[in-house]
Amino acid sequence: MLFLQELAKWLPMKKQTKKNKLNAYAKYSSIAIQMGLIITVGTFLGLKLDRVLGNHFPVFTLIFSILSVVFAVYLAIKDIIKYNS
């Protein structure tokens, strides 16, 4: 979350009123929730796949968790740029 706040400082923003600040807070909160859900689902799918296949080393858990983090960060940056344009 700190990364997103620092990134938002560097992006140009319009003059904010109280209502705009509340809307911005809601937008950024939804981005954080979206990131958490993507990472959770990706990791859960990796765990399930490892259990079904009977892997002793959690290969799919590692792969899916890393890919879900990368995908979540990509979507977050894309949304932040969209909101600040």
C-alpha positions in Angstrom: 0.0 0.0 0.0 2.9 2.3 0.7 4.2 1.8 -2.8 0.9 2.9 -4.2 0.8 6.1 -2.1 4.3 7.0 -3.2 3.4 6.3 -6.8 0.3 8.5 -6.5 2.5 11.4 -5.3 4.5 11.4 -8.4 1.6 11.2 -10.9 -0.1 14.5 -11.8 -3.4 14.9 -10.0 -6.3 17.4 -10.3 -7.1 19.8 -7.5 -8.9 17.7 -4.9 -11.9 18.7 -2.9 -13.3 16.7 0.1 -15.5 14.6 -2.2 -12.7 14.0 -4.6 -10.4 12.8 -1.8 -13.1 10.4 -0.6 -13.5 9.1 -4.2 -9.8 8.7 -4.5 -9.6 6.8 -1.2 -12.4 4.5 -2.4 -10.6 3.9 -5.8 -7.3 3.1 -4.2 -8.9 0.9 -1.6 -10.6 -1.1 -4.3 -7.2 -1.5 -6.0 -5.7 -2.9 -2.8 -8.7 -5.3 -2.3 -8.4 -6.4 -6.0 -4.7 -7.1 -5.5 -5.3 -9.2 -2.4 -8.0 -11.2 -4.1 -5.9 -11.9 -7.2 -3.0 -13.1 -5.1 -5.2 -15.2 -2.8 -7.0 -16.9 -5.7 -3.7 -17.6 -7.5 -2.0 -19.1 -4.5 -5.1 -21.2 -3.7 -5.2 -22.6 -7.2 -1.6 -23.5 -7.0 -2.1 -25.3 -3.7 -5.1 -27.2 -5.0 -3.2 -28.2 -8.2 -0.3 -29.5 -6.1 -2.6 -31.5 -3.9 -4.4 -33.0 -6.8 -1.2 -34.0 -8.6 0.4 -35.2 -5.3 3.6 -33.1 -5.7 6.0 -33.3 -2.8 7.5 -29.9 -3.7 4.9 -27.1 -4.2 5.9 -26.2 -7.8 2.5 -25.0 -8.9 2.0 -23.0 -5.7 5.2 -21.1 -6.3 4.5 -20.5 -10.0 0.9 -19.4 -9.5 1.7 -17.2 -6.5 4.5 -15.4 -8.3 2.4 -15.0 -11.5 -0.6 -13.7 -9.5 1.6 -11.1 -7.8 3.0 -9.9 -11.1 -0.5 -9.8 -12.6 -1.9 -7.9 -9.6 0.9 -5.3 -9.6 0.4 -4.8 -13.4 -3.3 -4.3 -13.0 -2.8 -1.9 -10.0 -0.3 0.3 -12.0 -2.6 0.3 -15.0 -5.6 1.4 -12.8 -3.6 4.1 -11.0 -2.5 5.6 -14.3 -6.1 5.4 -15.6 -7.5 7.1 -12.4 -4.9 9.9 -12.5 -5.4 10.8 -16.2 
